[in-house]
Amino acid sequence: MYTFMLFVFYFSTECIVQSQSEIYSLNYIYTALSKPVELPGIHEFTAMGLMNNRQIDYYDSVDKKKIPKQDWMRDKLPADYWEKGTQSRKSKEQWFKVNVNILMERMRHNNTGVRILQWKHGCEVDKQPDGTLKFIKGTDQYSYDGDDFLAFDDVTMQWVAPVDQALPTKRKWDGVQILNQYTKGYLEKECVDWLSKFMEYGEKHFSSADSPPDINVFANKAKTAGNVHLTCMATGFYPKDVIIHFKKNGVQLTEDDGVLSTGARPNNDDTYQIRISVQIPEADKQTYECSVSHITLVQPIVVKWGKVVLVFNILYIFSTNQLFAWLSIMVKSISKMFVCYKVTNADLNVNQQLFQAHCIGFCC
């Protein structure tokens, strides 16, 4: 058994379709690692589009091809959409390769660890009773190693730099007015137009059969000597609503006890997953259990924590926006080895004009 530490971060969104609110979202997320890692399914660069948190397209640095992840995307969109989309993402892959190195230098990070640069952009709308779409908000933001780095303010048409290292980029990008004008126009108009088209194409396909959760409880060593991070993961369930909590000697633990939750997040098969974790004394682990309730279950599933199950080290970080992500590879369930991708964004075809503007890069 060996230990491997990798940092992968995902944006968290709550932009899902709910029948009572008629909220729809379209997002694209790009994730670049500073160097390749020898793990299955983990690529140096990935890009994906999501509509209402369901993956609709995908690209990675190995296959280098933008592909549909929904049948209606494959059926409704012509071949040149995928060809142009492939070329667009190849260009973005090169942009990310250059700029993740720029940020590493700016942050004074060496190449011993794996660093992550992400870009998320998209829009959210409210479908009105007459069928028209009301724009709610747009998102265009970057993160580095899971922390907020730069974000576009749609109201002021300015870039917001939450950290000092982002200020040179903010000044440079704010000095390119066409970039800010196009970004605002893309978020409020072009993104909404594509979302409207995708809503029409996929309206009859946004349903899933109810599916019960699979439950796993595992632990990895904590930084504090003598402690472990105890984690309970429920995955493969639909619909999204689920109740999950830890109990110690039959007493429910809360946030006041240090319990952290990822919230429900989409898998690649239209089901969901959720994790909760808490740091506990290693000698006390036998007294803990995880309880999961879901509409598909007659009664809650309760899994007691017993002997130690070794897992790869996991580091999770909460940014100021509570954007966080997990790399989860469990030795206990090798058949379910996976990466939890969070965030949503489809590259609305090519968006070359926007990308060319962003191609000015982070360098000052």
C-alpha positions as MATLAB code, in Angstrom:
seq = 'MYTFMLFVFYFSTECIVQSQSEIYSLNYIYTALSKPVELPGIHEFTAMGLMNNRQIDYYDSVDKKKIPKQDWMRDKLPADYWEKGTQSRKSKEQWFKVNVNILMERMRHNNTGVRILQWKHGCEVDKQPDGTLKFIKGTDQYSYDGDDFLAFDDVTMQWVAPVDQALPTKRKWDGVQILNQYTKGYLEKECVDWLSKFMEYGEKHFSSADSPPDINVFANKAKTAGNVHLTCMATGFYPKDVIIHFKKNGVQLTEDDGVLSTGARPNNDDTYQIRISVQIPEADKQTYECSVSHITLVQPIVVKWGKVVLVFNILYIFSTNQLFAWLSIMVKSISKMFVCYKVTNADLNVNQQLFQAHCIGFCC';
ca = [
       0.000    0.000    0.000;
       1.299    3.471   -0.776;
       0.235    7.016   -0.232;
      -0.264    9.515   -3.014;
      -1.297   13.107   -2.550;
      -3.020   14.952   -5.334;
      -4.911   18.218   -5.271;
      -7.965   18.451   -7.521;
     -10.587   21.117   -7.094;
     -14.072   21.529   -8.430;
     -16.473   24.360   -8.433;
     -19.641   23.774   -6.496;
     -22.947   24.928   -7.935;
     -26.582   24.684   -7.010;
     -27.870   25.452  -10.498;
     -30.244   22.552  -10.997;
     -33.672   22.139  -12.467;
     -36.433   22.057   -9.913;
     -39.997   21.801  -11.089;
     -41.203   24.415   -8.623;
     -38.634   27.076   -9.536;
     -37.862   26.353  -13.208;
     -34.221   27.359  -12.798;
     -31.889   26.260  -15.584;
     -28.129   26.606  -15.927;
     -25.416   26.059  -18.508;
     -21.783   26.004  -17.439;
     -18.374   24.942  -18.694;
     -15.403   24.047  -16.563;
     -11.796   23.575  -17.553;
      -9.247   21.948  -15.266;
      -5.497   21.860  -15.882;
      -2.858   20.106  -13.786;
       0.671   21.469  -13.701;
       2.021   18.050  -14.650;
       0.622   14.629  -15.522;
      -0.082   12.053  -12.826;
       0.021    8.308  -13.128;
      -3.540    7.604  -12.055;
      -6.367    6.124  -14.166;
      -8.917    8.650  -15.336;
      -6.891   11.670  -14.150;
      -5.780   13.773  -17.099;
      -3.499   16.758  -17.391;
      -6.347   18.746  -18.948;
     -10.098   18.187  -18.979;
     -13.054   20.257  -20.123;
     -16.730   19.549  -19.778;
     -20.087   21.157  -20.337;
     -22.957   20.759  -17.923;
     -26.585   21.670  -18.177;
     -28.362   21.673  -14.831;
     -25.391   19.805  -13.369;
     -25.649   17.012  -15.938;
     -22.683   16.495  -18.192;
     -23.495   17.170  -21.823;
     -20.012   17.093  -23.402;
     -16.440   16.186  -22.515;
     -12.822   16.620  -23.647;
      -9.502   15.490  -22.208;
      -5.826   15.772  -23.088;
      -5.533   12.069  -23.942;
      -8.290   11.574  -26.527;
      -8.229   15.245  -27.606;
     -11.768   15.169  -28.939;
     -14.898   16.947  -27.786;
     -17.635   14.348  -27.507;
     -21.353   14.395  -26.590;
     -22.401   12.911  -23.258;
     -26.144   13.006  -23.932;
     -27.922   11.272  -26.815;
     -29.841   14.413  -27.688;
     -26.578   16.344  -28.060;
     -25.328   13.722  -30.481;
     -28.603   13.627  -32.406;
     -29.341   17.356  -32.631;
     -25.959   18.981  -33.211;
     -24.140   18.704  -36.571;
     -20.678   17.257  -37.073;
     -19.055   20.674  -37.509;
     -20.212   21.653  -33.989;
     -18.015   18.886  -32.565;
     -15.167   19.573  -34.971;
     -15.051   23.269  -34.086;
     -15.507   22.450  -30.425;
     -12.544   20.070  -30.576;
     -10.310   22.727  -32.107;
     -11.467   25.261  -29.519;
     -10.605   22.979  -26.626;
      -7.249   22.066  -28.093;
      -6.444   25.781  -28.133;
      -7.632   26.172  -24.558;
      -5.504   23.219  -23.509;
      -2.399   25.020  -24.779;
      -3.470   28.259  -23.084;
      -3.855   26.485  -19.761;
      -0.487   24.741  -20.120;
       1.225   28.123  -20.438;
      -0.738   29.945  -17.778;
      -0.610   27.359  -15.024;
       3.177   27.742  -15.202;
       2.867   31.523  -15.070;
       0.793   31.299  -11.905;
       3.164   28.812  -10.319;
       5.992   31.306  -10.773;
       3.865   34.132   -9.429;
       2.875   32.083   -6.382;
       6.509   30.973   -5.942;
       5.535   27.336   -6.241;
       8.018   24.760   -7.487;
       7.194   21.736   -9.608;
       7.400   19.144   -6.844;
       3.654   19.111   -6.242;
       0.636   19.098   -8.535;
      -0.999   22.510   -9.022;
      -4.446   23.119  -10.466;
      -5.807   25.954  -12.569;
      -9.536   26.071  -13.316;
     -11.853   28.259  -15.315;
     -15.619   28.182  -15.010;
     -18.047   30.199  -17.085;
     -21.764   30.010  -17.733;
     -25.202   31.405  -17.047;
     -28.370   30.770  -15.072;
     -31.939   31.627  -16.091;
     -35.475   31.440  -14.741;
     -38.077   30.054  -17.136;
     -41.158   32.264  -17.023;
     -44.778   31.005  -17.287;
     -44.950   32.242  -20.886;
     -41.842   30.217  -21.776;
     -39.427   33.145  -21.990;
     -36.122   33.021  -20.125;
     -35.192   35.612  -17.527;
     -31.454   36.061  -17.004;
     -30.467   35.584  -13.353;
     -26.682   35.658  -13.315;
     -23.539   34.879  -15.241;
     -20.327   33.349  -13.981;
     -16.788   33.766  -15.264;
     -14.160   32.891  -12.682;
     -10.759   31.326  -12.200;
      -9.346   29.387   -9.295;
      -5.832   28.277   -8.480;
      -5.282   25.309   -6.178;
      -8.917   25.560   -5.108;
      -8.739   29.201   -4.044;
     -10.542   32.038   -5.816;
      -8.115   33.853   -8.101;
     -10.093   36.103  -10.450;
     -13.772   36.657  -11.214;
     -15.770   38.866  -13.562;
     -18.337   41.247  -12.059;
     -21.183   41.275  -14.568;
     -22.641   44.493  -13.139;
     -19.539   46.705  -13.065;
     -17.872   44.972  -16.031;
     -14.672   44.735  -14.020;
     -12.506   41.839  -12.865;
     -12.337   41.193   -9.138;
      -9.028   40.083   -7.635;
      -9.452   38.486   -4.177;
      -5.696   37.923   -3.789;
      -2.758   40.264   -4.380;
      -1.174   37.889   -6.881;
      -4.175   38.404   -9.180;
      -3.888   42.200   -9.281;
      -1.493   42.340  -12.270;
      -3.926   40.224  -14.279;
      -6.911   42.308  -13.160;
      -5.220   45.530  -14.286;
      -4.224   43.991  -17.594;
      -7.643   42.520  -18.375;
      -9.570   45.599  -17.250;
      -7.425   47.531  -19.695;
      -8.868   45.506  -22.579;
     -12.393   46.886  -22.841;
     -13.381   44.582  -25.679;
     -12.715   41.636  -23.373;
     -15.021   42.965  -20.658;
     -17.713   43.978  -23.145;
     -17.638   40.602  -24.843;
     -17.604   38.710  -21.550;
     -20.731   40.525  -20.386;
     -22.425   39.990  -23.744;
     -21.518   36.322  -23.757;
     -22.870   35.697  -20.256;
     -26.116   37.611  -20.744;
     -26.904   36.837  -24.389;
     -24.883   34.139  -26.152;
     -24.849   31.754  -23.199;
     -28.586   32.210  -22.702;
     -29.230   31.588  -26.397;
     -27.322   28.301  -26.271;
     -29.048   27.318  -23.058;
     -32.425   27.976  -24.659;
     -31.468   25.794  -27.624;
     -30.232   23.000  -25.357;
     -33.412   23.211  -23.268;
     -35.438   22.645  -26.426;
     -33.231   19.742  -27.542;
     -33.037   18.003  -24.180;
     -36.409   18.792  -22.619;
     -37.722   15.229  -22.893;
     -34.467   13.698  -21.712;
     -34.048   15.360  -18.322;
     -35.355   12.501  -16.256;
     -33.774    9.577  -14.439;
     -35.128    6.469  -12.813;
     -35.002    6.472   -9.021;
     -31.806    4.858   -7.784;
     -30.784    3.987   -4.197;
     -27.416    5.049   -2.767;
     -24.354    2.872   -2.234;
     -22.704    3.656    1.109;
     -19.019    3.471    2.022;
     -17.283    4.569    5.234;
     -13.507    4.962    5.222;
     -10.714    6.919    6.862;
      -7.349    8.459    6.099;
      -4.744    9.803    8.463;
      -5.196   13.401    9.595;
      -2.404   15.953    9.934;
      -3.019   15.972   13.684;
      -1.120   13.082   15.239;
      -3.365   10.353   16.598;
      -6.399   11.475   14.559;
      -8.051   10.275   11.368;
     -10.477   11.847    8.899;
     -13.569    9.649    8.950;
     -15.573    9.927    5.719;
     -18.978    8.590    4.728;
     -19.801    8.577    1.018;
     -23.174    7.875   -0.562;
     -23.125    7.584   -4.349;
     -25.254    6.463   -7.285;
     -28.545    7.847   -5.958;
     -31.385    9.687   -7.705;
     -33.248   11.952   -7.078;
     -30.844   14.426   -5.509;
     -32.414   14.935   -2.069;
     -30.689   12.858    0.610;
     -30.111   13.007    4.370;
     -26.754   11.855    5.700;
     -25.135   12.201    9.105;
     -22.675   10.690   11.545;
     -23.589    9.401   14.975;
     -21.289    8.769   17.909;
     -22.687    6.316   20.431;
     -26.116    6.959   18.906;
     -25.877   10.770   19.170;
     -25.978   12.737   15.916;
     -22.920   14.904   15.180;
     -23.321   18.405   13.717;
     -21.205   21.161   12.205;
     -20.368   22.209   15.740;
     -18.610   18.853   16.088;
     -16.556   19.564   12.971;
     -18.662   17.682   10.430;
     -18.047   18.893    6.858;
     -20.231   18.136    3.833;
     -19.660   18.399    0.090;
     -23.373   18.676   -0.605;
     -24.960   16.503   -3.291;
     -22.923   16.479   -6.504;
     -23.541   14.937   -9.919;
     -21.872   11.774  -11.175;
     -21.328   11.183  -14.885;
     -24.387    8.912  -15.149;
     -27.022   11.441  -13.993;
     -26.970   10.106  -10.435;
     -25.549   11.963   -7.424;
     -23.020   11.528   -4.671;
     -22.410   13.204   -1.320;
     -19.724   13.000    1.345;
     -19.467   14.020    4.951;
     -16.312   13.875    7.026;
     -15.166   14.534   10.555;
     -11.811   14.386   12.315;
     -11.808   11.941   15.208;
      -9.304   10.312   17.576;
      -8.059    7.117   15.969;
      -8.680    5.127   19.152;
     -12.325    6.257   19.212;
     -13.322    5.184   15.715;
     -15.235    2.035   16.670;
     -18.054    4.122   18.203;
     -19.064    5.880   14.969;
     -21.718    5.096   12.380;
     -23.116    6.757    9.279;
     -26.848    6.985    8.554;
     -28.274    7.713    5.082;
     -31.946    8.344    4.246;
     -33.289    8.510    0.677;
     -36.681    8.301   -1.004;
     -35.726    4.925   -2.501;
     -35.069    3.393    0.931;
     -37.762    1.887    3.173;
     -35.606    2.802    6.159;
     -32.245    4.544    6.589;
     -29.074    2.618    5.820;
     -26.734    2.588    8.828;
     -23.086    1.656    8.344;
     -20.940    1.257   11.446;
     -17.285    2.189   11.385;
     -15.139   -0.824   12.197;
     -11.566   -1.620   11.321;
      -9.323    0.748    9.406;
      -9.530    0.702    5.621;
      -6.460    2.273    4.043;
      -7.086    4.882    1.377;
      -4.998    7.282   -0.608;
      -4.346   10.533    1.206;
      -6.928   13.173    0.396;
      -6.558   16.890    0.907;
      -9.617   19.079    0.661;
      -9.583   22.830    0.814;
     -12.398   25.320    1.234;
     -11.891   28.577   -0.574;
     -13.499   31.833    0.454;
     -16.439   30.916   -1.770;
     -16.636   27.442   -0.291;
     -15.530   26.107   -3.633;
     -13.913   22.812   -2.951;
     -13.239   19.471   -4.503;
     -12.186   16.006   -3.793;
     -10.084   13.388   -5.406;
     -11.503   10.127   -4.157;
      -9.901    6.842   -4.951;
     -10.878    4.205   -2.457;
      -8.924    1.007   -2.076;
     -11.972   -0.520   -0.398;
     -14.018   -0.278   -3.583;
     -11.573   -0.461   -6.462;
     -14.405   -1.286   -8.826;
     -15.814    2.163   -8.112;
     -12.563    4.058   -8.562;
     -13.547    7.501   -9.762;
     -12.935   11.202   -9.689;
     -15.677   13.494   -8.424;
     -15.986   16.268  -10.980;
     -17.884   19.301   -9.860;
     -19.077   22.334  -11.696;
     -20.907   22.872  -14.848;
     -20.119   24.554  -18.155;
     -20.422   23.765  -21.803;
     -18.308   25.718  -24.156;
     -21.181   26.993  -26.106;
     -19.658   25.746  -29.313;
     -16.450   27.658  -29.935;
     -16.536   31.081  -28.277;
     -13.314   31.841  -30.089;
     -13.679   35.580  -29.683;
     -13.935   35.252  -25.931;
     -11.085   32.784  -25.830;
      -8.856   34.947  -27.988;
      -9.464   37.797  -25.570;
      -8.531   35.550  -22.663;
      -5.472   34.444  -24.581;
      -3.744   37.577  -23.335;
      -3.049   35.322  -20.367;
      -2.185   35.968  -16.752;
       1.288   37.280  -17.420;
       1.747   40.996  -16.729;
];
